[in-house]
């Protein structure tokens, strides 16, 4: 186990060295003279030291390689650099990680530290060297982030936080509110802290950067996670709303208008000739109760069986009709082809953003 870990660290340092060499090779007045790895100085071990000629003057690039690049960990690395650089007066610190977000790169910039990630983003500002390359997406996103934060149960925490970003939560309170275990809340909280999306004060945590986790969630979400069933009905949208409310109350079904059907209730913006609703019940029973017909083409009703009960968190009643939360509407519409993104933006500007 120890050998596997050591091999992984060694491999990461090799990749970091190659990435830095590739960046520096493109600067005509920079020449790498010597490179040393795992350098021990006064009980400190520095991952890499590049001795470099910059316009004919010899300087040292002190390189620290980290396996993760979350903002919270980057701040720790920046603090380490301060001690290293004291021993090298004419030197420049460079942090390398598999991926560094905009927030992590900004921390390095403010500290006067360079940074490079294995995705290809880079920031170097030293003497007459200036490189600022960003916008390359995270190739490790699915492996590293989605499992910890955006799985069905874990994402319930984001639903709660995004519904009221100013509220502070104890772990136990969040566990009850999101209907998940205390252990899962603790693990997700640590991941959120590492990304600096939440802060913690007196054992209570709260959201500080709503748009960042929401944008990450969008990258890991699709409404097609839900089971989708399409039908045809001769009823108008208003008639379908009344029918599904009546049958749901009679049979104790849980439902909530979704996508464009929900959007027209909360932020009238765009019409779409199809009725959408989430419903947690037997689909065949629903179809029979509403007299929906299965068709091969031209459906105008879509019933969505939710992939997780979190879909119904924040359910809102508008003029007697249940509609899923503004957050759920936004998530679903953002990835819907056609005019979905347009409708999603209207909900964001009119309903979500004002609460933040």
C-alpha positions, 0 to 999 in steps of 0.5 A: 500500500505504501509503495503504491502511494509512493509510486503515485506521488512519483508519477505526479511529480514526473508529470508536473516536471514535464508540464513545467518544462513544456511551458518554459520551453515556449519562452525564448529568453528562458533556459533550464540549466538544471533540475533537482527533485526531492531536495532536503534543506533544513528538514524541509523536502522540496519536490522540485527545484529548477535552476533557470536562466532568465534573460541570462540571469540565474534564478531558482524556481521552487516547485511544490506538487500537490495531488489536489488543488482545492482552494483550502489546500492551495492556501496551505501550500502558499503558506509553505512557500513562504518558508521555502522562499526565505532560503532562496532570496532570488527565487519564484514559487510555483504550485502544480496540481492535477487541476486548479480552479479559478479560485485556486489560481486567484489565491496563487496570484494574490500571494505572488506564486505561480501555478500550473495544472495538468489540464494545461492552465498556467499562471507565471509572473516573474521578472519579464515572464508573464503567462496567464492561460485559463479556461481549460476544463477539468479532465478529472471532474467526473472522477474527483468531484461528482461522486462526493458532491453530486450523487443523488443523496449527497446533492440533497445538501446542495439543495438545502444550502442553495434554497437559503444560502444565509442559513447556518446549519449544524451537521445534525440539523442538515441530516434531518433536513436532507433526510440523509445520514450524519456521516454523509453530511460530514463528508460532503461538508468537508468537500465543500470546505475544501472547495471554499464553497462553505464556511464554518463558524462555531460548528455551523456551516453555510454557503458563501459562493452559491454560483460556483457549486451550482455551475459545477452541479450543472456539469454533472446533472441531466434531467434524463436521470429521471425515468421519462414516459410520453403520452398524448392527451386532448386536454389543455394544459390548464385542464391537465393541471386540474386533473393531476391535482385532483387525482393526486389528492384523491390517491395521495400521489406526490407530484410537481410540475416540471420544466416548461410547465413549472416555468410558466407558473413561476416566471412566465417567459416561454411557451412550450407545447408539452406538459411536464410533471414529476410524479411519484406513483405507478405510471400506468395507474396515472396514465389510466386515471388521466386517460393518457394515450401511448403514441408512437409520435407527437406526444404532448405529455411527459411524466417524470419518475424522479431519480431521487426524492430530493427532486421534491425538496422545496416543492411550492404551491402556486394557485393551488398547483404543486410546482418543483422548486426554482432550483429544480426547474433551473437544473432541468431546463438548463440542459433541455434542448431548444429553448430550455436554456433561455427559460432557465436563465429567466428563472435564475435572474428572476427567482434564484439570484435575488435570494442570494 
